[in-house]
């Protein structure tokens, strides 16, 4: 997988397993794969555009973007793959990799962020999911969504990727514009949680578990036999991880009062998520007479994930929609949140 050059998702693909393996056990093959993946990701960079190409094409019922010569698709998720470039660039002292990552993050400040005016709030930003740029001029051709409600809506997980991505970019570069972006994006995320309609509260839970898209009409799904609003748990936990980084970085600059708010809010999201979406299904593992593994679903439900109630894609124009389910992003960032708390000495 680390040798692929046909995807921008190399950070998501290789870092969770191989960076841990290298750092914990010193396995050289894992380090080699990390560095190789970083080169593959860098190969998708276009200096003229100032960005890394995310997708080679995108088609659904509403869009058909297929030309590599005329189109250059960049999605907000790409910000979280920059960590791989920063990691490899700093390890090998390769300034080119670091420059690519920093330039890409800078480009998205103007192409993917929307300034929002919120009364009595600091500068806030919402996000576009995807932007199609011209490879020839670098100018914006169209702003759109693949997984959100509409091209102009704020898809919750897209907002979350931006919060985490810019927080990570600042932690590597110490360029204040990236921290300011992360803070402005987090402020908007908090604002939308706090101003969501009261239907998000289910028996006193759910205020801090985001809807799948902040601008979509409320869609109801059946949870444990009851009607409940459609959410994306993964978006909340990605954001909570970003907020922990913001807390640490603001603390490092001496901005303790501001920092404290992000720690408190990250904990609110995590606690509310556990209360609302922690999977209570059980399974029992055993061995048969031949030594094979037996799996028994204790309460009649298949255990799919630690957390439920995520939404991979609910865009009406997309042929492959999945919603209200367990999702690897949610479980991974749930575990990462605990790891970060431990590493920061907060628990």
Residue pairs with C-beta under 8 A, 6 or more apart in sequence:
1 10
1 13
1 14
1 33
1 37
2 10
2 13
2 14
2 18
2 33
2 34
2 36
2 37
2 40
3 36
3 37
3 40
4 10
4 13
4 37
4 40
5 40
5 43
5 44
6 56
7 13
8 41
8 44
8 52
8 53
8 54
8 55
8 78
8 81
9 77
9 81
10 37
10 38
10 40
10 41
10 81
10 84
11 37
11 41
11 80
11 81
11 82
11 83
11 84
11 85
12 80
12 81
13 37
14 33
14 34
14 37
14 84
15 34
15 83
15 84
15 87
16 332
17 30
18 30
18 31
18 33
18 34
19 30
19 34
19 87
21 27
21 30
22 28
22 30
22 31
22 34
31 91
34 84
34 87
34 88
35 88
35 91
35 92
37 84
37 88
38 84
38 85
38 87
38 88
38 89
38 97
39 88
41 52
41 81
41 84
41 85
42 52
42 85
42 96
42 97
42 100
44 52
44 53
45 51
45 52
45 53
45 100
45 104
46 52
46 53
46 72
46 135
48 135
48 136
48 138
49 72
49 107
49 133
49 134
49 135
49 138
50 103
50 104
50 106
50 107
50 138
51 72
51 74
51 78
51 103
51 104
51 107
51 108
51 111
51 133
52 74
52 78
52 81
52 100
52 104
53 72
53 73
53 74
54 73
54 74
54 75
54 77
54 78
54 130
55 73
55 75
55 130
56 68
56 73
57 65
57 66
57 67
57 68
57 71
57 73
58 65
58 73
58 130
58 146
59 65
59 66
60 146
60 315
60 317
60 318
60 319
61 316
61 317
61 318
61 319
62 317
63 144
63 317
65 71
65 73
65 132
68 135
69 135
70 134
70 135
71 132
71 133
71 134
71 135
71 141
72 132
72 133
72 134
72 135
73 130
73 131
73 132
73 133
74 107
74 108
74 111
74 112
74 130
74 131
74 133
75 129
75 130
75 131
75 146
75 158
76 108
76 112
76 127
76 128
76 129
76 130
76 158
76 159
76 161
76 162
76 165
77 158
77 161
78 104
78 108
78 165
79 104
79 105
79 108
79 161
79 162
79 164
79 165
79 166
79 168
79 169
80 161
80 164
80 165
80 168
82 101
82 104
82 105
82 165
82 168
82 169
83 165
83 168
83 172
85 97
85 98
85 100
85 101
86 97
86 98
86 101
86 168
86 169
86 172
86 173
88 94
88 97
89 95
89 96
89 97
89 98
89 101
90 98
90 172
98 172
98 173
101 169
101 172
102 169
102 173
102 175
105 165
105 166
105 169
105 178
106 177
108 162
109 177
109 181
111 128
111 131
111 133
111 140
111 143
112 127
112 128
112 131
112 162
113 125
113 126
113 127
113 162
113 181
113 184
113 185
114 125
114 126
114 127
114 128
115 123
115 124
115 125
116 124
116 125
116 126
116 188
117 124
118 124
118 187
118 188
118 191
121 187
121 191
122 183
122 184
122 187
123 180
123 184
123 187
124 184
124 185
124 187
124 188
124 191
125 162
125 181
125 184
125 185
125 188
126 154
126 159
126 185
126 188
126 214
127 154
127 155
127 158
127 159
127 162
127 185
128 143
128 144
128 145
128 151
128 152
128 158
129 144
129 145
129 146
129 147
129 148
129 155
129 158
130 143
130 144
130 145
130 146
131 140
131 142
131 143
131 144
132 140
132 141
132 142
132 143
132 144
133 139
133 140
133 141
134 140
134 141
143 151
143 152
144 151
145 151
145 153
145 155
145 158
145 315
146 313
146 315
146 318
147 155
147 157
147 158
147 312
147 313
147 314
147 315
147 318
148 154
148 155
148 158
148 213
148 216
148 315
149 155
149 212
149 213
149 215
149 216
149 217
149 314
149 315
150 215
150 216
152 215
153 213
153 214
153 215
153 216
154 188
154 192
154 213
154 214
154 215
155 212
155 213
155 214
156 189
156 210
156 211
156 212
156 213
156 214
156 232
156 235
156 236
157 212
157 232
157 234
157 235
157 238
157 329
159 185
159 188
159 189
159 214
159 235
159 239
160 189
160 234
160 235
160 236
160 238
160 239
160 242
161 238
162 181
162 182
162 185
163 182
163 185
163 186
163 189
163 238
163 239
163 242
163 243
163 246
164 238
164 239
164 241
164 242
164 245
165 242
166 178
166 179
166 181
166 182
166 185
166 242
167 178
167 179
167 182
167 242
167 243
167 245
167 246
167 249
168 242
168 245
169 175
169 178
170 176
170 178
170 179
170 182
170 245
170 249
171 245
171 248
171 249
179 246
179 249
179 250
182 242
182 245
182 246
183 246
183 250
183 258
186 239
186 242
186 243
186 246
186 262
186 265
189 210
189 239
190 265
192 210
192 214
193 207
193 208
193 210
194 207
196 207
196 210
196 211
196 214
197 218
199 218
199 229
200 206
200 207
200 209
200 211
200 229
200 231
201 207
202 226
202 228
202 276
205 272
205 275
205 276
206 229
206 231
206 272
206 276
207 272
208 236
208 265
208 268
208 269
208 271
208 272
208 273
209 231
209 233
209 236
209 269
209 272
209 273
209 276
209 277
209 309
210 231
210 232
210 235
210 236
210 239
211 218
211 229
211 230
211 231
211 232
212 219
212 230
212 231
212 232
212 235
212 311
212 314
212 323
213 314
216 314
218 229
218 230
219 229
219 230
219 314
220 227
220 228
220 229
220 230
221 227
221 228
221 229
221 230
221 323
221 324
222 228
223 308
223 309
223 324
230 311
230 314
230 323
230 324
231 277
231 309
231 310
231 311
231 324
232 309
232 310
232 311
233 273
233 276
233 277
233 307
233 308
233 309
233 310
233 327
233 330
234 310
234 327
234 329
234 330
234 333
236 269
236 272
236 273
237 269
237 270
237 273
237 307
237 329
237 330
237 333
237 334
237 337
238 329
238 333
239 266
239 269
240 265
240 266
240 267
240 269
240 270
240 273
240 333
240 337
241 266
241 333
241 336
241 337
241 340
243 262
243 263
243 265
243 266
243 269
244 262
244 263
244 266
244 337
244 340
244 341
244 344
245 340
246 259
246 262
247 259
247 260
247 262
247 263
247 266
248 259
248 344
249 259
250 256
250 258
250 259
250 262
251 259
263 346
266 337
270 334
270 337
273 307
273 334
276 309
277 307
277 308
277 309
277 330
278 306
278 307
279 303
279 304
279 305
279 306
279 307
279 308
279 326
281 297
281 298
281 299
281 301
281 302
281 303
281 304
282 297
282 298
282 299
282 303
283 295
283 296
283 297
283 298
283 302
283 303
284 295
284 296
284 298
285 293
285 294
285 295
285 296
286 293
286 294
286 296
287 293
287 294
288 294
297 303
304 325
304 326
305 325
305 326
305 327
305 328
305 330
305 331
306 326
306 330
306 331
306 334
306 335
307 326
307 327
307 330
307 331
307 334
308 324
308 325
308 326
309 324
309 325
310 324
310 325
310 326
310 327
310 329
310 330
311 322
311 323
311 324
311 325
311 327
312 321
312 322
312 323
312 325
312 327
313 320
313 321
313 322
313 323
314 321
314 323
315 321
338 347
341 347
